[in-house]
Amino acid sequence: QVTLVESGGGLVQPGGSLRLSCAASGFPFGAYCMDWWRQVPGKKRELVASLMTGGTPNYGDSVKGRFIISRDNAKAMVYLQMNNLKSEDTAVYFCNAWQMDTNYWGQGTQVTVSS
């Protein structure tokens, strides 16, 4: 069955870094576009970063210059390197895989940025 499992979240101080990972299985990973989204209670889910199968990455304005998305098709993994974290980055981060009308989501991993 299709699975997306996020990991790497946790508590970090402002200015710190975290690397999120998403392990995919059950579908042709290399043929899917991969995104990272985040959500805070009471707010809409926000697109953080996207990476097409053969294109350049794109980032939300709030994370440009700080976050880097990457993928390893051989390992069916997608990563989000988060640097210079701010308190407003606190959210549950979700891995998303999509192709045309197909869309898969992970369960999410909590990132908390606090002193």
C-alpha positions in Angstrom: 0.0 0.0 0.0 1.0 3.6 -0.4 2.8 5.2 2.5 4.5 8.5 3.2 6.3 8.7 6.5 7.8 12.0 7.8 10.5 12.2 10.4 13.0 14.6 11.8 10.8 17.0 13.6 11.3 18.2 17.1 12.1 21.2 19.3 14.7 23.7 18.2 15.7 27.2 19.3 15.3 30.2 17.0 18.3 30.3 14.6 18.7 26.5 14.7 18.4 23.9 12.0 16.4 20.7 11.3 16.3 18.3 8.5 13.0 16.6 7.7 12.8 13.3 5.8 9.9 11.6 4.0 10.1 7.9 3.1 7.8 6.9 0.3 6.7 3.4 -0.8 4.0 1.7 -2.8 4.0 3.9 -5.9 6.5 5.0 -8.6 8.2 7.7 -6.7 10.3 9.0 -9.6 7.2 9.8 -11.6 5.6 12.0 -8.8 6.1 15.6 -7.9 7.0 16.1 -4.2 5.9 18.9 -1.9 6.3 19.9 1.7 3.4 21.7 3.4 2.8 22.9 6.9 -0.2 23.7 9.0 -0.8 25.7 12.2 -4.1 25.1 14.1 -6.7 27.6 12.9 -4.9 28.3 9.6 -5.0 26.9 6.1 -2.4 24.4 5.1 0.5 26.3 3.5 2.8 25.2 0.7 6.4 25.4 1.9 8.4 23.9 -1.0 7.9 21.9 -4.2 10.1 19.8 -6.4 9.0 18.5 -9.7 10.3 15.3 -11.2 12.7 17.1 -13.5 12.5 20.8 -12.6 13.9 23.4 -10.3 12.6 23.7 -6.7 10.1 26.4 -5.7 9.6 27.9 -2.2 7.1 29.9 -0.4 8.1 33.5 0.2 8.4 33.0 3.9 11.1 30.3 3.6 13.1 31.4 0.6 16.8 31.5 1.3 16.4 29.4 4.5 14.9 26.0 3.4 16.1 23.5 0.8 14.1 20.7 -0.7 15.8 17.7 -2.3 15.0 14.2 -3.4 16.7 10.9 -3.8 14.8 8.8 -6.3 16.9 5.7 -5.8 16.0 5.7 -2.1 12.4 7.1 -2.6 13.2 9.8 -0.2 12.5 13.6 -0.1 14.1 16.0 2.4 13.6 19.4 3.7 16.6 21.1 5.2 15.5 24.0 7.4 18.0 26.6 8.4 17.8 29.8 10.5 14.5 28.7 12.0 12.0 31.2 13.3 9.2 30.9 15.8 6.7 31.4 13.0 8.0 28.2 11.4 6.3 26.2 14.1 3.8 23.9 12.5 3.1 20.3 11.6 5.0 19.6 8.4 3.5 17.2 5.8 5.0 15.4 2.9 2.9 15.3 -0.3 3.3 13.3 -3.5 1.2 14.1 -6.6 0.7 13.3 -10.2 -2.3 14.6 -12.2 -5.3 13.6 -10.1 -3.5 11.4 -7.7 -2.4 12.9 -4.4 -0.9 11.2 -1.3 -0.2 12.6 2.1 1.8 11.6 5.1 0.8 11.9 8.8 3.0 14.9 9.5 5.8 15.7 11.9 5.8 18.4 14.5 8.3 21.2 14.3 8.5 23.6 17.3 10.8 26.6 17.3 11.0 28.2 20.7 13.4 29.5 23.3 
